[in-house]
Structure formats: C-alpha cells, structure tokens
Amino acid sequence: MPGTKGGTGTEGASGVEGAEAVLARCRAMVEPALRARVGGMHAWPAEMAGYAFGWCEQGGEPRAGSSGKGVRQALAVLCAEAAGAPAEAAVDGAVAVELVHTFSLLHDDIMDGDETRRQRPAAWKAYGTGPAVLAGDALFALAFEVLAGSPGPHGGAAVRRLSRDMADLVDGQAEDLLFEERPWTGPGAVEVGAYLRMAEHKTGALLGCAAALGALLAGAPAATVDALATAGRQLGVAFQAVDDVLGLWGDPVVTGKPVHGDLRRRKKTLPVLAALAAGVPASRRLAALLSGAGPLEEAALREAAGLVEEAGGRAAAMAEADARLDRARACLRGVPLAPEPAGRLLALLPYVVGRAG
C-alpha cells in the first residue's frame, strides 16, 4: 500500500506472494464447507447466494473465476492457529463470517443503490430487491445455525460474539445512512472522529469478529480473543480509509466501481471530511461545490476530487490507514501467539489494506 510503514522482518519477507498463498490455503480449506452449507438452503435463495459469492451466473450456471479474496475467513483460520489450535478448529467460524459478510453486501448494495458489484449487476439488480433481501436474510440465519452446531465447548460463546458484533455492524450502517442527511458544514456536519467510529463498527466489526471467532473456537484466553478482535477492528478502519481513497481515485477496472462514484453520490467519506476539516481555501471551495443544488457533472466531479487532494484529504486518509495498521500490529504483539501464524497475520495486514476495494 502506498505510504504504509514497514513491519517486522517476517512481514517483509512474506510479502505479497506469501499473503496470497495464505489466502489461497484458507480458501481451499473453508470453501467446500461454505458451499455445502449454502447448498443446503432452499434452492432459490441458494442460487442467489451463489450468485453473490461469485460461484454462478443468474439462473445457476456455474461461473469460473475468483469469488473474492477470502480475507475474513483467513483471519479466522490464522487466529485459531496463532492461538495454538489446528486450522480446522476455525472452519465453522470462517464459514459463519463469510455468510454474514455476504449478507451485509447484499443488503448494503440495496441501501446504497449500488447497481454493480465485482463488475457485474448486483444481486438486487439481477433478481430484484425483495429476493435479494430474502437471500441475505437466509445467509444471516444460516451463520448462527452453523456456529450453534459447532462441535466443542465454545459454540455458545461464538454465537454471542457474532450477535454482539452484528449489532455493532448494524449501528455503523445506521450511522452511515444518517450521515447522508447531514450538512457538509456547520454545527450538524459529520466530524472526522464520528466517521472513524462509524467505520470501526460498519467495516471493523466483522473483521474483528472473524479474528475473535477463530481464537474463541481455538479455546484462547479472553485477553487473547480481545486483542485479536481489536486488531481486526483496527484493520477494518484502515481498509475503509483506503477504500474511500479508491472510491474517489481508484481505477474502475480494479475497483469495479465508477471513478468519482462516491463524490457523484455526495457520500461522506474520510478523504472528503478530512479535506473539509482542514480549514484551508480549498476546503471552502469544496464545501460550496458539494452544497450546491443538482447533480455534479463530470467537470465538477474532477474539480471536487482535485480540491479534496489539494486540501490534504487524500494524504490524511492514507495517514489514518498507516496509524490503524500500526495499532493492529501492536495488538498482535501484545499477547503471546504462536510465532509462525502470528508472522502470517502481520504479513497479511498491509496486503489486505493495499488491496481494498
């Protein structure tokens, strides 16, 4: 990730190739169980879920290609290993977190009006709003069923953790939607601190949950579970910060989203809020532009993006990502963990953030 600070020697030695190999290993372990669970649902929601996961086309025809990086399932697996358990102990947790992640994407696309995901129609555009909501609900229910039936003594604690973290995710989503109604400037404006708290809930809660579930199912002490959960939440904020940058300046071929898409929707994101808070002349010109009536045309969008950068919004967002990565590293180094899995976790952190979007 541009601007990200270096980590340990293990982190540097592993690099991108090592992170990709870790993700591939975890996907190979978790995906068969995930597909089996989804395949046990009613055929119609199962097809829509398969479409959302990237496994099939509309109508159910199998689809070749990637179904996502699998970051959350990898966190669950690595945190179980870091807690001293075999990777298999985390499979139910990894499946559950993938189910609720896809549930959240199905519903987020509807709430945000996003018509595409991964460079094809979002599920609600392909199947309709009601059916996509139904598919999301089915995945949410299945996640709790998977954890409740997990063998061993920790299933109940895992269910409680998932429930609490999903409540945080909903809180964050609610705040994000309410932010859209608030002014760009003045007493009711969204402050950067409020945005970061929202991001820790909306984006960080599920990454923290993935880490916590892996450790919980491994039987880790409470202090270790909490430290890993906090690391995941810090990673989530870093991810969101970089994702916000890509939402303004990212290559649509890479992100699957239109350039300046967040600005076009006048969505309050970290670079924009940081630019407005800078109090420089570019901040005031940006506020006037965003507060105007009517849609922003292409020239205005390019001007707004330039003003965000001129006011320091892009640099501030990337600096926040760096700081949050440092906090995540500190959490991992603050508790006793098995060295090799801990090294893989440290190597994964900047890779995940650098590949946001």
C-alpha angles and dihedrals in degrees: 000000000000110000096011114140121239123260136197126326089257090055094051094044094052095049126160095320092054093048092049091050090052092050091048092050092051093046091051089053099044106033098071090054091045093051091047092053094048091045089058092063126092107294097245099051087040091058092048090048090050089052091050092049090050095244098119145015125248104290093035103274109151115257127211122219141058122331093197136291096281095225096157095049089048091053090053093049096044093047091053090051091046088054089056101259129118115265091248090070089071100049096099090047091048091049092049094050092048089051094052092043091057090043088056093049092050091053096038092056090054095046093046095041091235107164099189136048125178090359097301135081114297114247093258090055092048098044106014133263098274096049092047091052089050092051091050092050090051092053092048092052092045092054092061091044090054094051095042089056096045111128119242133045099291104068094098093052090048091053091051092049092050091048093052094046093048088053088055091049090053090048090052093048090050092052091047091054093046090051088065090066096050124094124256094235139019133046094323096049120122111255122217091244092055090050092052091051089051091050092050088058102036098041105011099049095069095045089048089048091053091053093044094049092053091050094042094052088048090058095245120170117266093251091056093047091051094047092051091046091052091049089053092051092050089050088052093056090048089050091050093049092054092041088056090053090051089048088065104032108012125124108257090218089061101034099037087224130103116261112262088012095143091049092048088058091042088236115175107240133166099261091050095046092046090050092050091048093052092082095215126132091264088056092058093046089049092050091051091049095049094044094055123110123255131027122314111249122215095268091050091048091053090047092049092050090050091050091050089055093043091053091052099254096131093048091047092052092050091047089053090052090052092049093049092049089053090052091050091051091049090053092052092048093047098070133049110266135166103271102230098048089043089054090051090051091051091049091049096054101075092035092057093048094044090054095048114146 
